[in-house]
Amino acid sequence: MSDKNKAPLYEALVVHARRKTGAFHVPGHKQRAAWGNEGENAFYEQLLALDVTELSDTDDLHHPQGPIAEAQKLAAMCFGAEETQFLVGGSTAGNLAMILGVCGPGDLLLVQRNVHKSIIHGLMLAGVRAVMLPPEIDAVSGLALSLHPQLVESALAQYSDAKALIISTPNYYGLMRSIEPLAGLAHQYGIPLLVDEAHGPHFGFHPHFPKSALQAGADIVVQSTHKMLSAMTMGAMLHMQGKLIDRASVRQALQMVQSSSPSFPILASLDLARRQLHTQGAKTFVVALAGVERVSSTLMDTPFRALGYGNYAGSAIQYDPLKMVLFDETGTLDGFELRDRLEQRKCVAEMADARYVVMAFGTGSSVEDGEMLASALHDIGQEIRSNSDLITSKSPKDSAVDLSTAEPISLPEPVTFQRNMPTLRSIPLEDCAGFIAGEWVIPYPPGIPLLYPGESITQTAVEQLKQWRQKSAHIQGANDSSLQQLQVYER
């Protein structure tokens, strides 16, 4: 029986370092900080002692039989998977591998439209066709969630040859709906549910957190262990369960997309992050949640509010309590301005958009962090009140351009993804109907691509883009962000 209190890979690296062997192998620094600069050496010397290669006592990520195999086995036990693979290329590597391992060229997939770009790159590498399904929009925040079960059921019925359903949840803001209905529908049609859960590696480990995708029944789940837990940047995990996937194919795909010289410090940090969670459970997050509480308890004394609290909590929406999604209820500061003012007070945000600022807490957060953020918000609020003649209360959507679209009358046609782009040319937006899009067109908010490369441009899409152009909406992906012209495939 494996001992959850052990960190077998980290411990093996420490034992190896203490042997002080002659390193006649890569890497070239020979486990020494040897740059000739005392300050630089001091920063790196302890870490470099663990930066080794595949040796007889350190194991091989691509053919694990020793401490890496044991560490991955313990991770599967901890997260409730049947098999777990360590990733040193972030969730990107896992997303690429789960797509390449499940489907082949020409296969059809059902895909949530607002997935991370690594999913799209996986579709391109695999050479598949995908039905890009529009996500549900949260009425309170205006942000995109995952897929509505009714839409998924219609898509499964119409596209009975689909090989898998791919979704991304929670979103970047920590919002989600339960995905158990989606897992049930996918399994009813005999296909796996693949989930990019990059922002939810902590889910299921505290009563205040939503269920994890594994607990909800997903077949493959990719998590960025470094985002909210204590692993080093680029440290992630891929979890598998059930009989609807070929695990050997996924492992083979991982060998193709991951380095043959993986970082052992990153791998060891995954082992340590797992041990912390495995042994401490919900206690892992007590301090971070206390920091969040310190901020939330003072918000009513400021003009700032947070999604998931008070009037800004949707009844059917689940919120990640470690993500404080802040906005100025008066509309005086947009998200970018609030982010900049917080940074001036040494509170550096995870991200910002035209409306919101996301402040991410994690296992390394402290109560003092919460006090610093609460103090900064109080100070900024005082500035707003002293400099504003008229302040009115607004909802999160009042100050944002309405970029919502009508519900589709019919399901979208499949898009063919390919690695090599054909010849493109730019034409006036008004003339684009009937052409094939040669670029992404992504309005922010809500961050849902209206067009993907390879997708037919309808007159409805053209009219929507003309409206956004008139409203000076913020557009990403398009070569001409003013939407005067679009790039299309040459006929």
C-alpha positions in Angstrom: 0.0 0.0 0.0 1.4 3.4 -1.0 2.1 5.9 1.8 0.4 9.2 1.1 2.8 10.9 3.6 5.8 10.2 1.3 6.9 12.2 -1.7 8.8 9.5 -3.5 10.2 11.5 -6.4 11.3 14.5 -4.3 12.8 12.2 -1.7 14.7 10.3 -4.4 16.1 13.5 -5.8 17.3 14.6 -2.3 19.0 11.3 -1.7 20.7 11.6 -5.1 21.9 15.2 -4.4 23.3 14.1 -1.0 25.4 11.4 -2.6 27.5 14.2 -4.2 28.4 12.1 -7.2 30.5 13.2 -10.1 28.0 14.4 -12.8 29.3 13.0 -16.1 25.9 13.5 -17.6 23.6 16.3 -18.7 22.6 19.0 -17.8 25.8 21.0 -18.2 25.6 23.0 -14.9 26.4 19.7 -13.1 23.9 20.5 -10.3 26.0 23.6 -9.4 25.3 27.3 -9.6 28.2 28.1 -11.8 27.6 31.5 -13.4 30.3 33.3 -11.5 27.9 35.8 -9.9 27.3 35.4 -6.2 23.8 36.8 -6.3 22.6 34.6 -9.1 24.3 31.6 -7.7 22.5 32.1 -4.3 19.1 32.2 -6.0 19.6 28.9 -7.9 22.1 26.7 -6.1 19.6 24.7 -4.0 17.2 24.3 -6.9 19.9 23.2 -9.3 20.9 20.4 -7.0 17.6 18.7 -7.9 17.9 19.5 -11.7 19.1 16.1 -13.0 18.3 13.9 -15.9 17.0 10.3 -16.3 19.4 8.2 -14.1 19.2 4.8 -12.5 17.9 6.3 -9.3 15.7 9.2 -10.7 13.4 7.3 -13.1 12.2 8.2 -16.6 8.9 10.1 -17.1 8.2 8.4 -20.4 8.8 4.9 -19.0 8.4 5.2 -15.2 9.3 2.3 -13.1 10.6 3.9 -9.9 9.9 7.0 -8.0 8.0 8.8 -10.8 5.7 5.8 -11.2 5.1 5.7 -7.4 4.5 9.5 -7.4 1.9 9.2 -10.2 0.2 6.3 -8.5 -0.1 8.4 -5.3 -1.5 11.3 -7.3 -4.2 9.1 -8.8 -5.1 8.0 -5.3 -5.3 11.6 -4.1 -7.4 13.0 -7.0 -9.6 10.0 -7.4 -8.4 8.9 -10.8 -7.6 5.4 -12.1 -4.4 6.7 -13.7 -2.5 10.0 -13.5 0.2 11.3 -15.7 2.5 14.2 -14.7 2.9 17.0 -17.1 5.8 19.4 -17.4 4.3 21.5 -20.3 1.4 22.8 -18.4 -2.2 21.9 -19.2 -1.3 22.7 -22.8 0.6 19.4 -23.1 -2.3 17.5 -21.5 -4.9 19.1 -23.8 -2.9 18.2 -26.9 -2.4 14.6 -25.7 -6.0 13.9 -24.8 -7.2 15.0 -28.2 -4.4 13.2 -30.1 -5.0 10.1 -28.0 -8.8 10.0 -28.5 -9.3 10.8 -32.2 -7.7 10.6 -35.6 -7.7 12.7 -38.8 -11.2 13.4 -40.0 -13.0 12.3 -36.8 -15.8 14.5 -35.5 -15.7 16.1 -32.1 -18.2 18.2 -30.1 -16.4 21.1 -28.6 -17.3 24.0 -26.4 -16.8 27.1 -28.5 -14.9 29.2 -25.9 -12.1 26.7 -25.0 -8.5 27.6 -24.4 -6.3 28.0 -27.5 -4.4 24.8 -26.7 -7.6 22.8 -27.4 -7.8 24.5 -30.8 -4.2 23.7 -31.5 -4.9 20.1 -30.6 -7.8 20.0 -33.1 -5.4 21.4 -35.7 -2.7 18.9 -35.0 -5.2 16.0 -35.0 -6.8 17.2 -38.3 -10.3 16.7 -37.0 -13.7 18.2 -37.7 -15.4 19.9 -34.8 -18.9 21.2 -34.1 -18.2 24.4 -32.1 -21.0 24.6 -29.6 -21.9 28.0 -28.1 -21.6 28.2 -24.3 -24.3 29.3 -21.9 -24.0 32.9 -20.7 -24.4 33.8 -17.0 -27.2 36.3 -16.7 -25.7 38.0 -13.7 -22.1 38.5 -14.9 -22.4 38.3 -18.6 -19.6 35.8 -18.7 -19.5 32.5 -20.7 -19.9 29.3 -18.8 -19.9 25.7 -20.2 -22.5 24.0 -22.4 -26.2 23.7 -21.6 -27.3 20.1 -21.4 -30.1 20.6 -23.9 -27.7 21.9 -26.5 -25.4 18.9 -25.9 -28.3 16.5 -26.2 -29.4 18.0 -29.5 -25.8 17.9 -30.8 -25.3 14.3 -29.8 -28.5 13.3 -31.5 -27.7 15.2 -34.7 -24.0 14.2 -34.8 -24.2 10.5 -33.8 -20.7 9.9 -35.2 -19.0 12.2 -32.7 -16.0 10.6 -31.0 -15.9 12.8 -27.9 -17.3 15.8 -26.1 -14.7 18.5 -25.0 -15.4 21.2 -22.5 -13.5 23.7 -20.4 -14.6 24.4 -16.9 -14.4 26.4 -14.6 -13.9 29.5 -16.7 -11.0 31.9 -16.0 -13.2 33.7 -13.5 -13.9 30.6 -11.4 -17.5 30.3 -12.5 -19.2 27.0 -13.6 -22.3 24.9 -13.6 -22.4 21.3 -12.6 -21.1 19.1 -15.5 -22.6 15.8 -14.2 -25.5 16.1 -16.8 -22.9 16.5 -19.6 -21.0 13.4 -18.4 -24.3 11.5 -18.3 -25.3 12.5 -21.8 -21.9 11.7 -23.3 -21.8 8.3 -21.7 -25.4 7.6 -22.8 -24.1 8.0 -26.4 -21.0 5.9 -25.7 -18.4 8.7 -26.0 -16.0 10.1 -23.4 -16.2 13.6 -21.8 -12.8 15.3 -22.0 -12.4 18.3 -19.6 -9.9 21.1 -19.5 -10.1 21.8 -15.8 -6.9 23.9 -15.7 -8.3 26.3 -13.1 -9.8 23.7 -10.8 -7.1 21.3 -9.5 -8.3 22.1 -5.9 -12.0 21.3 -6.6 -13.5 18.6 -4.4 -11.0 19.1 -1.6 -13.0 21.5 0.6 -16.7 21.8 1.4 -16.8 25.3 -0.1 -15.4 24.1 -3.5 -17.4 22.7 -6.4 -17.0 19.0 -7.3 -14.1 18.1 -9.4 -14.6 17.0 -13.0 -13.5 13.5 -12.0 -16.1 13.4 -9.3 -18.7 14.5 -11.9 -17.8 11.5 -14.1 -15.4 13.0 -16.7 -13.2 10.4 -18.5 -10.0 12.6 -19.0 -9.3 15.6 -16.9 -6.4 18.0 -17.4 -5.5 20.3 -14.4 -2.9 23.0 -14.0 -1.6 22.0 -10.6 0.6 25.2 -10.6 -2.3 27.6 -10.9 -4.1 27.1 -7.6 -2.0 24.5 -5.8 1.7 24.6 -4.9 3.5 23.1 -7.9 6.0 25.1 -9.9 4.9 26.9 -13.1 4.3 24.4 -16.0 3.5 21.6 -13.5 0.2 20.0 -14.4 -1.5 16.6 -14.3 -3.7 14.5 -16.7 -6.2 12.1 -15.0 -8.0 9.2 -16.6 -10.8 6.9 -15.6 -13.4 4.6 -17.2 -13.4 2.3 -20.2 -14.3 4.8 -23.0 -10.7 5.9 -23.7 -7.6 4.1 -24.9 -5.1 5.1 -22.2 -2.2 3.7 -24.1 -2.9 6.0 -27.0 -3.0 9.0 -24.6 0.3 7.9 -23.1 1.8 7.6 -26.6 0.5 11.1 -27.4 2.2 12.5 -24.2 5.5 11.1 -25.4 5.0 13.1 -28.6 4.1 16.4 -27.1 6.3 16.4 -23.9 10.0 16.9 -23.8 12.2 13.9 -23.6 14.3 15.9 -21.1 11.6 16.9 -18.5 12.4 19.2 -15.6 12.9 17.2 -12.5 12.3 20.2 -10.2 8.9 20.7 -11.8 8.1 17.0 -11.4 9.2 17.0 -7.8 7.0 20.0 -7.1 4.0 18.1 -8.4 4.9 15.3 -6.0 5.1 17.8 -3.1 1.9 19.6 -4.0 0.1 16.2 -4.1 1.5 15.3 -0.7 0.3 18.6 0.8 -3.2 18.0 -0.5 -3.2 14.3 0.3 -2.2 14.7 3.9 -3.8 18.0 4.8 -7.0 17.8 2.8 -9.4 20.8 3.5 -6.9 22.3 6.0 -4.7 23.1 3.0 -7.0 26.0 2.2 -7.9 27.4 5.6 -5.4 30.3 5.6 -6.2 31.3 2.0 -9.9 31.2 2.6 -9.3 33.4 5.7 -7.6 35.9 3.5 -10.5 35.9 1.1 -12.9 36.4 4.0 -10.8 39.4 5.1 -11.5 41.0 1.7 -15.1 40.0 1.3 -16.1 41.3 4.8 -15.0 44.8 3.9 -16.3 45.2 0.4 -19.6 46.8 1.5 -17.5 49.7 2.9 -16.2 50.3 -0.6 -17.7 50.9 -4.1 -16.4 47.5 -5.1 -18.2 44.2 -5.3 -17.3 40.6 -6.1 -19.1 37.9 -8.2 -20.7 35.2 -6.0 -21.5 37.6 -3.2 -24.9 39.3 -2.3 -26.8 40.5 -5.4 -24.1 39.2 -7.7 -24.5 35.5 -7.0 -26.4 33.4 -9.5 -28.7 30.8 -7.9 -27.5 27.9 -10.2 -23.9 29.0 -10.6 -21.0 27.6 -8.7 -18.1 29.9 -7.7 -14.5 29.2 -6.9 -14.1 31.0 -3.5 -10.3 31.4 -4.2 -11.1 33.6 -7.2 -12.2 37.1 -6.1 -13.7 38.6 -9.3 -13.9 42.3 -8.4 -15.6 45.2 -10.2 -16.5 48.8 -9.4 -20.2 49.0 -8.9 -20.3 52.7 -9.6 -18.7 52.2 -13.0 -16.1 54.8 -12.3 -13.2 52.5 -12.9 -13.1 49.8 -15.6 -11.3 46.5 -14.9 -8.0 47.7 -16.4 -8.0 50.9 -14.3 -8.8 49.0 -11.1 -6.0 46.5 -11.9 -3.5 49.3 -12.4 -4.5 51.1 -9.1 -4.2 47.8 -7.2 -0.8 47.2 -8.7 0.3 50.7 -7.6 -0.5 49.4 -4.0 1.5 46.2 -4.6 -1.5 44.0 -5.2 -0.8 42.3 -8.5 -3.9 40.8 -10.2 -4.2 37.6 -12.1 -6.0 39.2 -15.0 -8.4 42.1 -15.9 -10.9 42.8 -18.7 -13.1 45.7 -19.5 -15.2 45.1 -16.4 -13.6 42.7 -14.0 -10.3 42.2 -12.1 -9.5 38.6 -11.0 -7.5 38.2 -7.8 -6.4 34.6 -7.4 -5.7 33.2 -3.9 -4.0 29.8 -3.5 -2.2 27.5 -1.1 0.6 30.0 -0.6 -1.7 32.9 0.2 -1.8 34.4 3.7 -4.3 36.4 5.8 -1.9 39.3 5.4 -2.4 39.1 1.7 -6.1 39.5 2.3 -5.5 42.5 4.6 -3.3 44.1 2.0 -5.9 43.8 -0.7 -8.7 45.0 1.6 -6.7 48.0 2.5 -5.9 48.8 -1.1 -9.6 48.6 -2.1 -10.5 50.8 0.8 -7.9 53.4 -0.2 -9.0 53.4 -3.9 -12.6 53.6 -2.8 -11.9 56.7 -0.8 -10.2 58.3 -3.8 -13.3 57.5 -6.0 -15.7 59.0 -3.4 -13.6 62.2 -3.0 -13.3 62.8 -6.7 -16.8 61.9 -7.9 -19.7 64.3 -7.9 -22.2 61.7 -8.8 -22.0 58.0 -8.1 -24.8 55.6 -9.2 -25.0 51.8 -8.6 -24.7 49.7 -11.7 -24.9 46.0 -12.4 -21.8 44.3 -13.9 -23.2 44.4 -17.4 -24.3 48.1 -17.3 -20.9 49.5 -18.3 -20.0 46.9 -20.8 -20.9 46.7 -24.5 -23.6 44.1 -25.0 -22.1 41.5 -27.2 -24.6 38.8 -26.7 -26.0 37.0 -29.7 -29.3 35.3 -30.2 -29.6 31.6 -29.5 -28.8 29.6 -32.7 -31.8 28.4 -34.5 -29.8 25.3 -35.6 -26.6 23.6 -34.6 -23.5 24.9 -36.3 -21.9 23.0 -39.2 -18.6 21.2 -38.5 -15.4 23.1 -38.9 -12.4 21.3 -40.5 -9.2 22.1 -38.6 -5.8 21.7 -40.3 -2.3 22.7 -39.5 -1.4 24.4 -42.7 -3.4 27.5 -43.5 -4.4 28.1 -47.1 -3.8 31.4 -48.9 -5.7 34.2 -47.3 -6.8 37.7 -48.5 -8.6 40.6 -46.8 -11.9 41.8 -48.1 -14.5 44.3 -46.8 -16.6 43.0 -43.9 -19.8 43.8 -45.9 -18.7 41.3 -48.7 -17.7 38.4 -46.4 -20.9 36.4 -46.4 -20.4 33.0 -48.2 -16.6 33.1 -47.7 -14.6 30.8 -45.4 -13.1 32.6 -42.4 -9.3 32.7 -42.3 -8.9 34.1 -38.8 -10.4 34.1 -35.3 -12.8 36.9 -34.4 -13.2 37.0 -30.6 -15.1 39.8 -28.9 -14.2 40.6 -25.3 -16.3 40.3 -23.3 -17.4 37.5 -23.3 -14.5 35.9 -25.1 -16.4 33.6 -27.3 -15.1 33.3 -30.8 -17.8 34.3 -33.3 -15.7 32.9 -36.2 -13.0 30.2 -36.4 -10.6 29.7 -39.3 -12.3 27.3 -41.6 -15.8 28.3 -40.7 -18.4 29.6 -43.2 -19.3 33.2 -42.7 -23.0 33.7 -42.7 -24.9 37.0 -43.3 -26.1 36.8 -39.7 -22.4 36.8 -38.6 -21.7 39.8 -40.8 -24.6 41.8 -39.4 -23.4 40.9 -35.8 -19.9 42.1 -36.6 -21.2 45.3 -38.1 -23.0 46.0 -34.8 -19.9 45.3 -32.8 -17.9 47.6 -35.1 -20.4 50.4 -34.6 -20.1 50.0 -30.8 -16.3 49.9 -31.0 -16.2 46.6 -29.3 -12.8 45.1 -28.2 -11.9 42.4 -30.7 -9.1 39.9 -30.5 -7.8 37.5 -33.1 -8.7 39.5 -36.2 -5.9 41.1 -38.2 -8.0 44.2 -38.4 -9.4 44.7 -35.0 -11.6 47.6 -36.3 -13.5 45.1 -38.3 -13.3 47.1 -41.5 -12.0 43.9 -43.2 -11.7 40.2 -42.5 -9.2 37.7 -43.8 -10.9 34.8 -45.7 -9.7 31.8 -47.7 -9.0 32.4 -51.3 -11.8 30.8 -53.3 
